[in-house]
Amino acid sequence: MVRFLLILIFPVVCFSQDQLDSVESLIENKQTEEAQQIIVDFLDEYPDNLKGIELLGDIYAIQKEWDKAKVEFKKLIEANPNVANYHYKYGGMLGMKALDNKLKAIGLIGDIKKSFTKAAELDKNHIEARWALVEFYMQLPGFFGGSKSKSLKYAEELEGISKVDGYLAKGYIYEYDDEPELAEKYYKMAIVEGGSLTCFSKLSSFYENENQPEKAIKTIEEAHKKHSRNALHYQIGKVAAEYNIQLEKGEQCLLTYLKNHSSKDGVPKAWAHYRLAQIHTHKSNKSKALEHIDIALNELPKIKPFKTQKEKILQL
């Protein structure tokens, strides 16, 4: 009898898991409307399934339906208040709502802090919650409780969990606080410790923000030696075009990017043509600049920088 019941129940469990897996796949592919329909139907049948509720909350958050997302994440916390990730997602949703609606932001500060802090307390190894607290305390004005020392506290906790994250967090704090020497030091330490594309990207972006494009290009080239990603060709071309430096190198990198382009590169080809148009504008090569900006506009006609660049070219 027991074996019969297991045979009867097991296919249902497998089927429901298949539905959840398909929803996660659709979310990853940004097909949120289709994912929403499946998960809503799923929850009609299994209303207490916490994974289903979490996925619906995720979908609403992606769609910026903050109040609907809040309802779903609140259900998760009430069902199991000891899961750190539920508090983290709730706090993250409130944080995005605050960014989206500055008038309501002040009233959300307390709940955001409470949610991230609770997530960090529940899970001593929750990296994302600690990163959220680092950024929260740095970006919050002092009269609302912002505090560099509190940010550094969570950066220290991050370093205890993951040295790379700790170094990156300290780099972020010192960059935000306008201490470039210390920021550069910790970003470089992150590269030595981890050497991921993220580490190189943080340092190259820092150099751009500090108006040191030559150092930015050098850092991107070092990243390419280690990771050999086509997307890095675009990044070199972008810096060259924006700062009017190493134009020949920038042009060759952008042409290589276009030649080897695939969907995994992230940046659409139109943006590479826009950067090439910028480079040829710097060179006063009007015909080439127009050729590339027209390709960019043909692919993405509503992008304002493309239109502005064409106006500049026509004035050559």
C-alpha positions as CSV (number, residue, x, y, z in Angstrom):
1,M,0.0,0.0,0.0
2,V,2.8,2.4,1.0
3,R,4.7,1.6,-2.3
4,F,1.5,2.2,-4.3
5,L,1.1,5.7,-2.6
6,L,4.8,6.5,-3.3
7,I,4.3,5.6,-7.0
8,L,1.2,7.8,-7.1
9,I,2.8,10.8,-5.4
10,F,6.3,10.7,-6.9
11,P,5.3,11.7,-10.5
12,V,3.4,14.7,-9.0
13,V,6.5,15.9,-7.1
14,C,8.7,15.5,-10.2
15,F,6.1,17.3,-12.4
16,S,5.9,20.2,-10.0
17,Q,9.7,20.5,-9.8
18,D,9.9,20.5,-13.6
19,Q,7.5,23.4,-13.6
20,L,9.7,25.3,-11.1
21,D,12.8,24.5,-13.2
22,S,11.1,25.8,-16.3
23,V,10.1,29.0,-14.6
24,E,13.7,29.6,-13.4
25,S,14.9,29.0,-16.9
26,L,12.4,31.5,-18.3
27,I,13.4,34.1,-15.8
28,E,17.1,33.7,-16.7
29,N,16.1,34.3,-20.4
30,K,14.1,37.4,-19.4
31,Q,10.8,35.8,-20.4
32,T,9.1,37.0,-17.3
33,E,5.5,37.2,-18.6
34,E,5.5,33.5,-19.6
35,A,7.2,32.6,-16.3
36,Q,4.6,34.6,-14.4
37,Q,1.7,32.7,-16.0
38,I,3.2,29.3,-15.3
39,I,4.0,30.2,-11.6
40,V,0.6,31.7,-11.0
41,D,-1.1,28.6,-12.2
42,F,1.3,26.5,-10.2
43,L,0.5,28.4,-7.0
44,D,-3.2,28.0,-7.6
45,E,-2.5,24.3,-7.2
46,Y,0.3,24.5,-4.6
47,P,-0.4,27.8,-2.7
48,D,2.0,27.0,0.2
49,N,5.0,26.1,-2.0
50,L,7.7,28.4,-0.8
51,K,9.9,28.1,-3.9
52,G,7.0,29.0,-6.0
53,I,6.2,32.0,-3.9
54,E,9.8,33.1,-4.0
55,L,9.9,32.8,-7.8
56,L,6.7,34.9,-8.1
57,G,8.3,37.5,-5.9
58,D,11.4,37.5,-8.0
59,I,9.3,38.0,-11.2
60,Y,7.4,41.0,-9.6
61,A,10.7,42.5,-8.5
62,I,12.1,42.2,-12.0
63,Q,9.0,43.9,-13.4
64,K,9.3,46.6,-10.7
65,E,6.0,45.7,-9.3
66,W,7.3,46.5,-5.8
67,D,4.1,46.2,-3.8
68,K,3.3,42.8,-5.4
69,A,6.8,41.6,-4.7
70,K,6.5,42.8,-1.1
71,V,3.5,40.7,-0.6
72,E,5.2,37.5,-1.8
73,F,8.5,38.1,0.1
74,K,6.5,38.9,3.2
75,K,4.8,35.5,2.9
76,L,8.2,33.8,2.9
77,I,9.4,35.6,6.0
78,E,6.2,34.8,7.8
79,A,6.4,31.1,6.8
80,N,10.0,30.7,7.8
81,P,11.6,33.8,9.5
82,N,14.9,32.0,9.9
83,V,15.9,31.9,6.3
84,A,18.5,34.7,5.6
85,N,17.9,34.9,1.9
86,Y,14.2,35.8,2.4
87,H,15.2,38.8,4.5
88,Y,17.8,39.7,2.0
89,K,15.4,39.6,-0.9
90,Y,12.8,41.6,1.1
91,G,15.4,44.3,1.9
92,G,16.7,44.3,-1.7
93,M,13.2,44.8,-3.0
94,L,12.6,47.7,-0.6
95,G,15.9,49.2,-1.7
96,M,15.0,49.1,-5.3
97,K,11.6,50.6,-4.5
98,A,13.4,53.5,-2.6
99,L,15.6,54.1,-5.7
100,D,12.5,54.1,-7.9
101,N,10.5,56.5,-5.7
102,K,12.5,59.1,-3.9
103,L,9.5,60.5,-2.1
104,K,8.9,57.1,-0.3
105,A,12.6,56.4,0.2
106,I,12.9,58.0,3.7
107,G,10.1,55.9,5.1
108,L,11.7,52.7,3.8
109,I,15.2,53.2,5.3
110,G,14.4,51.5,8.7
111,D,13.0,48.4,7.1
112,I,15.8,48.1,4.5
113,K,18.4,48.2,7.3
114,K,16.5,45.8,9.5
115,S,16.1,43.3,6.6
116,F,19.7,43.3,5.5
117,T,21.0,43.2,9.1
118,K,18.7,40.2,9.9
119,A,19.9,38.3,6.9
120,A,23.5,38.9,7.9
121,E,22.8,37.8,11.5
122,L,21.0,34.6,10.4
123,D,23.8,33.6,8.0
124,K,27.3,34.3,9.0
125,N,28.5,33.6,5.5
126,H,25.9,35.6,3.5
127,I,28.1,37.6,1.2
128,E,25.3,39.4,-0.6
129,A,23.7,40.8,2.6
130,R,27.0,42.1,3.7
131,W,27.7,43.8,0.4
132,A,24.2,45.4,0.6
133,L,25.1,46.7,4.1
134,V,28.4,48.1,2.9
135,E,26.7,50.0,0.1
136,F,23.7,51.0,2.3
137,Y,25.8,52.6,5.0
138,M,28.1,54.4,2.5
139,Q,25.3,55.8,0.4
140,L,22.9,56.8,3.2
141,P,23.4,60.4,4.4
142,G,24.9,60.7,7.9
143,F,21.7,62.3,9.4
144,F,19.8,59.1,8.4
145,G,22.4,56.8,9.9
146,G,25.0,56.5,7.1
147,S,28.3,55.6,8.5
148,K,31.7,54.8,6.9
149,S,32.8,52.9,10.0
150,K,29.7,50.6,9.8
151,S,30.5,50.0,6.1
152,L,34.1,49.1,7.0
153,K,32.7,46.7,9.7
154,Y,30.8,44.7,7.1
155,A,33.8,44.9,4.7
156,E,35.9,43.3,7.4
157,E,33.2,40.6,7.8
158,L,33.3,40.1,4.1
159,E,37.1,39.7,4.1
160,G,36.7,37.0,6.8
161,I,34.4,35.1,4.4
162,S,36.1,35.9,1.1
163,K,39.3,38.0,0.9
164,V,38.4,39.1,-2.7
165,D,35.0,40.4,-1.6
166,G,36.5,42.1,1.4
167,Y,39.2,43.8,-0.7
168,L,36.6,44.9,-3.3
169,A,34.3,46.2,-0.6
170,K,37.1,48.3,0.9
171,G,38.1,49.5,-2.6
172,Y,34.5,50.6,-3.1
173,I,34.3,52.4,0.3
174,Y,37.6,54.3,-0.2
175,E,36.6,55.2,-3.8
176,Y,33.2,56.5,-2.6
177,D,34.9,58.4,0.2
178,D,37.4,60.1,-2.2
179,E,40.5,58.3,-1.0
180,P,41.9,57.1,-4.3
181,E,45.2,55.8,-3.1
182,L,43.6,53.4,-0.7
183,A,40.9,52.5,-3.3
184,E,43.6,51.6,-5.8
185,K,45.5,49.6,-3.2
186,Y,42.5,47.4,-2.4
187,Y,41.4,46.9,-6.0
188,K,44.9,45.7,-6.8
189,M,44.9,43.4,-3.8
190,A,41.6,41.9,-5.1
191,I,43.3,41.2,-8.5
192,V,46.2,39.5,-6.9
193,E,44.0,37.5,-4.6
194,G,41.3,36.5,-7.1
195,G,42.1,37.9,-10.6
196,S,38.5,37.5,-11.9
197,L,37.1,39.7,-14.6
198,T,35.1,41.6,-11.9
199,C,38.3,42.5,-10.1
200,F,39.9,43.9,-13.2
201,S,36.7,45.7,-14.1
202,K,36.6,47.4,-10.8
203,L,40.1,48.7,-11.1
204,S,39.7,49.8,-14.8
205,S,36.4,51.6,-13.9
206,F,38.2,53.3,-11.0
207,Y,40.9,54.6,-13.3
208,E,38.3,55.9,-15.7
209,N,36.5,57.7,-12.8
210,E,39.9,59.1,-11.8
211,N,40.5,60.4,-15.4
212,Q,43.4,58.0,-15.9
213,P,42.4,56.3,-19.2
214,E,45.9,55.1,-20.0
215,K,45.9,53.0,-16.8
216,A,42.4,51.8,-17.5
217,I,43.5,50.5,-20.9
218,K,46.5,48.8,-19.4
219,T,44.4,47.1,-16.8
220,I,41.9,45.9,-19.5
221,E,44.8,44.5,-21.5
222,E,46.1,42.6,-18.5
223,A,42.6,41.2,-18.0
224,H,42.6,40.1,-21.6
225,K,45.9,38.3,-21.2
226,K,44.4,36.3,-18.4
227,H,40.8,35.8,-19.6
228,S,40.9,36.3,-23.4
229,R,37.3,37.5,-23.6
230,N,36.1,39.3,-26.8
231,A,34.1,41.7,-24.7
232,L,37.4,43.2,-23.5
233,H,38.2,44.4,-27.0
234,Y,35.1,46.5,-26.8
235,Q,36.1,47.9,-23.4
236,I,39.5,49.0,-24.8
237,G,37.8,50.6,-27.8
238,K,35.3,52.4,-25.5
239,V,38.0,54.0,-23.4
240,A,40.0,55.0,-26.5
241,A,36.9,56.6,-28.0
242,E,35.8,58.4,-24.9
243,Y,39.1,59.9,-24.0
244,N,40.6,60.4,-27.5
245,I,43.7,58.3,-26.8
246,Q,45.4,55.3,-28.5
247,L,42.9,55.7,-31.4
248,E,44.6,53.1,-33.7
249,K,44.5,50.5,-30.9
250,G,40.9,51.4,-30.1
251,E,39.9,51.0,-33.7
252,Q,41.5,47.7,-34.1
253,C,40.0,46.4,-30.9
254,L,36.5,47.4,-32.0
255,L,36.9,45.8,-35.4
256,T,38.1,42.6,-33.7
257,Y,35.1,42.8,-31.4
258,L,32.7,43.1,-34.3
259,K,34.4,40.3,-36.2
260,N,34.2,37.8,-33.3
261,H,30.9,39.1,-31.8
262,S,28.4,36.7,-30.2
263,S,25.4,37.1,-28.0
264,K,27.5,36.2,-24.9
265,D,29.6,39.4,-25.4
266,G,26.7,41.4,-23.9
267,V,27.2,44.8,-25.7
268,P,25.3,45.0,-29.0
269,K,27.3,45.5,-32.2
270,A,25.6,48.9,-32.6
271,W,27.6,50.3,-29.7
272,A,30.9,49.2,-31.2
273,H,29.9,51.0,-34.4
274,Y,29.1,54.1,-32.2
275,R,32.5,53.9,-30.6
276,L,34.1,53.6,-34.1
277,A,32.2,56.7,-35.2
278,Q,33.6,58.5,-32.1
279,I,37.1,57.5,-33.1
280,H,36.7,58.6,-36.7
281,T,35.2,61.9,-35.5
282,H,38.3,62.5,-33.4
283,K,40.3,61.8,-36.6
284,S,38.1,64.2,-38.5
285,N,37.3,61.3,-40.9
286,K,33.7,62.4,-41.7
287,S,32.8,59.7,-44.2
288,K,34.0,56.8,-42.0
289,A,32.3,58.3,-39.0
290,L,29.0,58.6,-40.8
291,E,29.3,55.1,-42.1
292,H,29.6,53.7,-38.6
293,I,27.0,55.9,-36.9
294,D,24.5,55.1,-39.6
295,I,24.9,51.4,-38.9
296,A,24.5,52.1,-35.2
297,L,21.3,54.1,-35.8
298,N,19.9,51.5,-38.2
299,E,20.3,48.8,-35.5
300,L,19.2,51.0,-32.5
301,P,17.5,54.1,-33.8
302,K,16.2,55.4,-30.5
303,I,19.5,55.7,-28.6
304,K,20.1,59.4,-27.8
305,P,23.9,59.3,-27.8
306,F,23.9,57.9,-31.3
307,K,21.7,60.8,-32.5
308,T,23.9,63.3,-30.7
309,Q,27.1,61.8,-32.3
310,K,25.6,62.1,-35.8
311,E,25.0,65.8,-35.2
312,K,28.6,66.2,-34.2
313,I,29.8,64.3,-37.3
314,L,27.6,66.4,-39.6
315,Q,29.3,69.5,-38.2
316,L,32.8,68.4,-39.2
